[in-house]
């Protein structure tokens, strides 16, 4: 394998082909107005060239199947292969969204049961599976909140969001036509009831709260926070991106939260995908159920008079008769193959298995914390939940920054953790080991982090020029942002 893989365009040779297509007949010819005036500027390469090019690129990738992937707040855990097998069953993989309901009873039953499972896990009453990602679920939740308030005569104007929230939260609120009022957390990283009380009024539609927060901390005043909001007629949105920390341990709905979005690709082992396909179901309390997207899967109990054939539980069909619904938010039924994977995982784990997920995720995070706290600064004194946040405060003394630590980790064969986030922590290193990593893997990662901390004291120039072993050395990231090169001219 060459140290660096050239662009596919650089492998192009005039006249070289890697395909064999049948000639068009005159009936297939599109109108001349739709034809290109010049051939598309595509690389001309053979099939072996294409296969080898992309195979070599794949070997340069960091991935959850090849490396420990400690991205904080992203929950990059192993995707069990049983999920992939079930998602490839012909009845699921070959189902078409325009098929009549009676021909996809199994798929509809899976969706119906998954909704019930997600509702039970979160302590909610109803679920929509349509949203295609976590942020899409956020927007769906915000639109649901707006629809609810609108039926009361006033959609309200603002949403309260703590400074420890996920970055997509404010964007989702803005897309839902709300103004965002940021709330400051205290020195220990928590949102205080008096802060919410100060800002809560009749114009506030909701408090949007990530719990556990992006700092890896549980909002211990959650019940009081919900009560303050509800007293003024507001709703509480719980960002469920960090549900991995509390599965089987507590349910947001039991604490006063009115709706949450799940990130199936984080909590329930479906692939992250490069921006998709994800899945962000939204679970809501009864008061918000009428506004969920349509169509919804409903189950009609068995009736001899009906000609349709269903299962023992009844007949499943898609129902659009929900007049207060916010409408569709996704074509068809969402990313269905992700739903199959999540359903398989939940059935495989069962209630006790899901509880162990949270226990091991928290244990692993605190193991990393205890192993590294002598070498890296901890901005918060309380024990972490599923992730731990360090900073570069100790390394700054020798001129080494969080970015330098991240680059040096590549030389040790580890993808860096999330850096410089949350934004309220200066020089943040945000690490989430998840429950699927072994102690041996965590020890190897800790050994690398400890070695880097020592290098920062003894030979800081080594870090300032890292990485040293990757095909490409340190890039000028500021220049890359300012001077984009998205096309290869030939």
C-alpha positions in Angstrom: 0.0 0.0 0.0 1.4 3.4 -1.0 1.9 5.9 1.9 -0.8 8.1 0.4 -3.5 7.1 -2.0 -3.9 9.4 -5.0 -7.3 10.7 -6.1 -9.4 8.5 -8.4 -9.1 11.3 -11.0 -5.3 11.0 -10.8 -5.6 7.3 -11.8 -7.7 8.3 -14.9 -6.5 7.3 -18.3 -8.2 8.4 -21.5 -10.3 5.6 -23.0 -10.1 3.2 -20.1 -13.4 1.6 -19.0 -14.6 -0.5 -16.2 -18.2 -1.2 -17.3 -20.2 -2.8 -20.1 -23.6 -1.3 -20.7 -26.1 -2.3 -23.3 -26.7 0.1 -26.2 -29.8 2.2 -25.9 -32.6 1.6 -28.4 -34.5 4.5 -29.9 -37.4 4.1 -27.5 -35.2 4.7 -24.5 -33.7 7.9 -25.8 -34.5 10.9 -23.6 -35.5 14.3 -25.1 -32.5 16.1 -26.5 -33.2 19.0 -24.1 -32.3 16.7 -21.2 -29.0 15.4 -22.7 -25.6 16.8 -21.7 -23.9 19.0 -24.2 -20.6 17.6 -23.0 -19.7 14.2 -21.5 -19.6 14.2 -17.7 -16.2 14.8 -16.3 -15.7 11.4 -14.7 -12.5 9.5 -14.1 -11.8 6.8 -16.7 -10.5 3.8 -14.9 -10.8 0.0 -15.0 -12.8 -2.0 -12.5 -9.7 -3.3 -10.7 -8.5 0.3 -10.3 -11.8 1.3 -8.7 -11.9 -1.7 -6.4 -8.3 -1.3 -5.3 -8.6 2.5 -4.8 -11.6 2.3 -2.5 -10.2 -0.8 -0.7 -7.0 1.1 0.1 -8.9 4.1 1.3 -11.0 1.8 3.6 -7.7 0.5 5.1 -6.7 4.0 6.0 -10.0 4.6 7.9 -10.5 4.5 11.6 -13.8 2.7 12.3 -15.6 1.0 15.2 -14.9 -2.4 13.5 -11.1 -1.8 13.6 -10.4 0.6 16.5 -11.5 1.9 19.8 -13.6 4.9 19.0 -13.8 7.1 22.1 -15.9 10.0 20.8 -17.6 11.7 23.7 -21.4 12.3 23.5 -21.5 10.1 20.3 -21.7 6.7 21.9 -19.7 4.9 19.1 -20.2 1.3 20.3 -20.1 -2.1 18.6 -22.9 -2.9 16.2 -23.8 -6.6 16.8 -23.8 -8.8 13.7 -27.1 -10.4 14.7 -28.6 -7.0 13.9 -27.2 -7.0 10.4 -28.4 -10.6 9.8 -32.0 -9.9 10.8 -32.0 -6.6 8.8 -31.1 -8.6 5.7 -34.1 -11.0 6.0 -35.8 -10.9 2.7 -39.2 -10.0 4.2 -37.6 -6.9 5.6 -34.9 -6.0 3.1 -37.1 -6.4 0.0 -40.3 -4.9 1.4 -41.6 -1.9 -0.6 -43.2 1.0 1.0 -46.1 1.0 -1.5 -47.1 -2.6 -0.7 -50.6 -3.1 0.7 -50.8 -3.3 4.5 -51.8 -6.9 4.4 -48.6 -7.9 2.6 -46.3 -6.3 5.2 -47.9 -7.3 8.5 -44.5 -8.5 9.9 -42.9 -5.1 9.2 -45.8 -3.2 10.7 -45.9 -5.4 13.7 -42.1 -4.8 14.3 -42.7 -1.1 14.1 -45.7 -1.3 16.5 -43.8 -3.3 19.0 -40.7 -1.2 18.8 -42.8 1.9 19.6 -44.1 0.1 22.7 -40.6 -0.8 23.8 -39.3 2.7 23.4 -42.2 4.1 25.2 -41.7 1.7 28.1 -38.0 2.4 28.3 -38.5 6.1 28.5 -41.6 6.2 30.6 -43.7 7.8 27.8 -47.1 6.9 26.3 -46.5 7.0 22.5 -43.7 7.1 19.9 -43.1 8.1 16.3 -40.4 6.3 14.4 -40.3 8.6 11.4 -37.4 11.0 12.2 -34.2 10.0 10.3 -31.7 11.2 12.9 -31.3 12.6 16.3 -31.4 16.2 15.2 -34.4 15.4 13.0 -36.1 14.0 16.1 -35.4 17.2 17.9 -37.1 19.2 15.2 -40.0 16.8 15.2 -40.3 17.2 19.0 -40.1 21.0 18.7 -42.9 21.1 16.0 -45.0 18.8 18.3 -44.5 21.3 21.2 -45.5 24.2 18.9 -48.6 22.3 17.7 -49.7 21.6 21.3 -49.3 25.2 22.5 -51.1 26.4 19.3 -54.2 24.4 20.2 -54.2 26.1 23.6 -54.3 29.5 21.8 -50.7 30.6 22.0 -47.7 28.8 20.4 -45.4 30.9 22.7 -42.1 32.4 21.5 -39.0 31.1 23.3 -37.3 27.9 24.5 -34.8 27.7 27.4 -31.6 25.7 26.8 -28.7 25.3 29.2 -25.2 26.0 28.0 -24.3 22.3 28.5 -26.7 21.2 25.7 -25.9 19.5 22.4 -25.1 22.0 19.7 -28.1 20.8 17.5 -30.6 21.9 20.2 -30.6 25.6 19.4 -30.6 25.0 15.7 -33.7 22.7 16.0 -35.5 25.4 18.0 -34.7 28.1 15.4 -36.0 25.8 12.7 -39.2 25.4 14.7 -39.6 29.3 14.8 -38.5 29.7 18.4 -36.0 32.1 20.0 -33.5 30.5 22.3 -32.7 31.8 25.7 -29.4 30.3 27.0 -29.2 29.4 30.7 -25.8 29.2 32.5 -24.9 26.1 34.5 -23.2 26.4 37.9 -19.5 25.7 38.7 -20.3 22.0 39.1 -21.9 21.9 35.6 -25.5 21.7 36.7 -28.6 23.7 35.9 -30.0 25.3 39.0 -33.8 25.6 39.7 -33.4 29.3 40.6 -32.0 30.0 37.1 -34.9 28.3 35.4 -37.4 30.1 37.7 -35.8 33.5 36.8 -36.4 33.0 33.1 -39.6 31.0 33.1 -42.7 33.0 32.0 -45.8 32.7 29.9 -43.8 33.2 26.7 -41.6 30.1 27.2 -42.8 27.0 25.3 -40.4 24.6 26.8 -37.2 23.8 28.7 -34.9 21.7 26.4 -32.6 19.7 28.6 -30.0 17.0 27.9 -29.9 14.6 30.8 -27.4 13.2 31.5 -25.7 16.4 30.1 -22.9 16.7 27.7 -20.6 17.0 30.7 -21.5 13.4 31.7 -23.4 14.6 34.7 -27.0 13.8 35.8 -29.2 16.8 36.5 -30.1 16.0 40.1 -32.7 18.7 40.4 -34.7 17.4 37.4 -38.0 16.9 39.2 -37.9 20.5 40.5 -36.9 21.9 37.1 -39.9 20.1 35.5 -42.3 21.4 38.2 -41.1 25.0 37.6 -41.7 24.7 33.9 -45.1 23.0 34.2 -46.4 25.5 36.7 -46.1 28.2 34.0 -47.7 26.0 31.4 -44.5 25.0 29.6 -43.3 21.6 28.5 -40.0 19.8 29.2 -38.1 18.4 26.3 -35.5 15.8 27.2 -32.7 15.3 24.7 -32.2 11.5 24.8 -28.9 11.4 23.1 -27.2 10.2 26.3 -29.8 7.5 27.2 -27.0 4.9 27.1 -26.2 6.0 30.7 -29.6 5.4 32.2 -31.1 2.5 30.4 -33.1 0.5 32.9 -32.0 2.8 35.8 -34.4 5.7 35.4 -37.1 6.8 33.0 -37.3 10.5 31.9 -41.1 10.3 31.8 -41.2 9.3 35.5 -39.1 12.4 36.3 -41.5 14.9 34.7 -40.1 15.1 31.1 -42.9 15.4 28.5 -41.0 14.2 25.4 -37.6 12.9 24.3 -35.9 11.9 21.1 -33.8 8.7 21.0 -30.7 8.3 18.8 -31.0 4.7 17.8 -27.5 4.9 16.3 -26.1 5.8 19.7 -28.1 3.8 22.2 -29.4 0.8 20.3 -26.4 -0.2 18.2 -27.5 0.8 14.7 -24.8 2.2 12.4 -23.9 5.8 12.5 -23.5 6.1 8.8 -21.7 9.3 7.5 -24.6 11.6 8.3 -27.1 8.7 7.8 -28.9 6.5 7.8 -29.7 7.3 11.4 -32.9 7.2 13.3 -34.3 9.5 15.9 -37.7 8.3 17.2 -39.6 10.7 19.5 -41.4 9.5 22.6 -44.1 11.7 24.2 -46.6 11.8 27.0 -50.3 11.4 26.3 -50.9 15.2 26.1 -48.6 15.3 23.0 -49.7 12.1 21.3 -52.4 13.7 19.0 -49.7 15.8 17.3 -47.3 13.0 16.3 -46.5 12.6 12.6 -48.7 10.5 10.4 -49.2 7.8 9.2 -49.1 5.9 12.5 -49.2 2.1 12.9 -52.3 0.9 14.7 -53.4 -2.5 15.6 -57.0 -3.7 15.1 -57.9 -6.7 17.4 -58.8 -9.9 15.5 -62.3 -9.8 14.0 -63.8 -12.7 12.1 -65.8 -10.3 9.9 -62.6 -8.8 8.5 -61.2 -10.4 5.4 -57.6 -9.2 6.0 -55.3 -11.8 7.6 -53.3 -10.7 10.6 -51.5 -12.3 13.5 -52.7 -13.4 16.8 -52.5 -9.9 18.2 -54.6 -8.5 15.4 -54.2 -6.7 12.1 -51.7 -3.9 11.7 -52.3 -1.0 9.3 -51.2 2.6 8.7 -53.6 5.2 9.8 -53.6 8.9 8.8 -56.8 9.8 10.6 -55.1 12.1 13.2 -56.4 15.6 12.5 -54.1 17.4 14.9 -50.9 15.7 13.6 -48.0 17.9 12.4 -48.0 15.7 9.2 -45.2 13.8 7.7 -41.6 14.5 8.6 -40.1 11.7 6.5 -40.9 9.9 3.4 -42.7 6.6 4.0 -41.9 5.2 7.5 -38.4 6.4 8.4 -35.2 4.5 8.0 -36.8 1.1 8.4 -33.6 -1.1 8.4 -32.4 0.9 11.4 -35.7 0.1 13.1 -35.1 -3.6 12.5 -31.6 -3.4 14.0 -32.8 -1.6 17.1 -35.7 -4.0 17.6 -33.3 -7.0 17.3 -30.9 -5.5 19.8 -33.6 -4.8 22.4 -35.1 -8.3 22.0 -31.6 -9.8 22.3 -30.7 -7.8 25.4 -34.0 -7.8 27.3 -34.7 -5.6 30.4 -31.7 -7.0 32.4 -29.3 -6.7 29.5 -30.3 -3.1 28.9 -29.7 -2.3 32.6 -26.2 -3.8 32.4 -25.5 -1.6 29.4 -25.9 1.5 31.6 -23.9 -0.1 34.5 -21.0 -1.1 32.3 -21.0 2.2 30.4 -20.8 4.2 33.6 -18.2 1.7 35.1 -15.9 2.1 32.0 -16.1 5.9 32.0 -15.2 6.1 35.7 -12.4 3.6 35.2 -10.9 5.9 32.6 -11.4 8.8 34.9 -9.6 7.1 37.8 -6.8 6.0 35.6 -6.1 9.4 34.0 -7.1 11.9 36.7 -3.4 12.2 37.9 -2.3 13.2 34.4 -5.1 15.4 33.0 -7.1 18.1 34.7 -10.7 17.4 35.7 -13.0 20.5 35.5 -15.7 18.9 37.7 -15.2 17.0 41.0 -18.3 14.7 40.8 -18.0 11.2 39.4 -19.1 10.8 35.8 -21.8 8.8 34.2 -21.2 7.5 30.7 -18.5 9.9 29.7 -15.7 11.9 31.3 -14.4 15.4 30.4 -10.8 16.3 30.9 -9.0 19.5 29.8 -5.5 20.4 28.7 -4.8 22.7 31.6 -1.8 20.7 32.9 -0.3 20.4 29.4 -0.7 24.1 28.6 2.3 24.8 30.9 4.6 23.4 28.2 2.7 24.8 25.3 0.8 21.6 24.4 -2.9 21.9 23.6 -5.9 19.6 23.3 -5.4 19.6 19.5 -1.8 18.4 19.9 -2.9 15.5 22.3 -5.5 14.5 19.7 -3.0 14.5 16.9 -0.5 12.5 18.9 -3.1 9.8 19.7 -3.2 8.9 16.0 0.4 7.8 16.3 -0.6 5.4 19.0 -3.4 3.9 16.8 -6.3 5.6 18.5 -9.0 7.8 17.0 -9.0 11.0 19.2 -12.0 11.6 21.6 -14.3 14.6 21.0 -12.2 17.8 21.5 -13.2 21.3 22.4 -16.7 20.3 23.3 -18.7 21.1 25.4 -17.9 24.7 24.5 -18.2 25.7 28.2 -15.1 23.6 29.1 -11.9 25.3 27.8 -9.6 22.8 26.1 -12.1 19.9 26.6 -11.2 16.2 25.9 -14.5 14.4 26.1 -14.2 10.6 26.3 -16.9 8.0 26.1 -15.8 4.4 26.2 -19.3 2.8 26.0 -20.1 -0.6 27.5 -18.7 -2.7 24.6 -15.0 -2.1 25.2 -13.0 -4.5 27.3 -10.7 -3.6 30.2 -7.7 -4.5 28.0 -8.7 -2.0 25.4 -9.3 0.7 28.0 -5.9 0.0 29.5 -4.2 0.3 26.1 -5.9 3.6 25.6 -4.9 4.8 29.1 -1.3 3.8 28.5 -1.3 5.9 25.4 -2.8 8.9 27.1 -0.4 8.6 30.0 2.6 8.3 27.6 1.4 11.5 25.8 1.0 13.3 29.1 4.7 12.5 29.9 5.8 13.5 26.5 4.1 16.8 27.0 6.4 17.4 30.0 9.6 15.9 28.7 9.5 16.5 24.9 6.6 18.8 23.9 7.9 19.4 20.4 7.1 15.8 19.7 3.4 16.6 20.2 3.5 20.0 18.4 4.5 18.2 15.2 2.3 15.1 15.6 1.1 13.0 13.9 4.3 11.3 12.7 3.2 8.0 11.3 0.0 8.7 9.4 0.0 8.9 5.6 -0.7 12.7 5.9 1.0 14.8 8.5 -0.7 17.7 10.3 -2.9 19.7 8.0 -3.3 23.4 8.1 -7.0 23.2 9.2 -7.5 27.0 9.1 -6.4 27.1 5.5 -8.5 24.0 4.6 -11.6 25.9 5.9 -10.8 29.2 4.1 -9.6 27.7 0.8 -11.8 24.7 0.0 -10.6 22.4 -2.8 -13.6 20.3 -3.6 -12.9 19.4 -7.3 -9.9 18.0 -9.1 -9.3 19.7 -12.4 -8.0 17.6 -15.3 
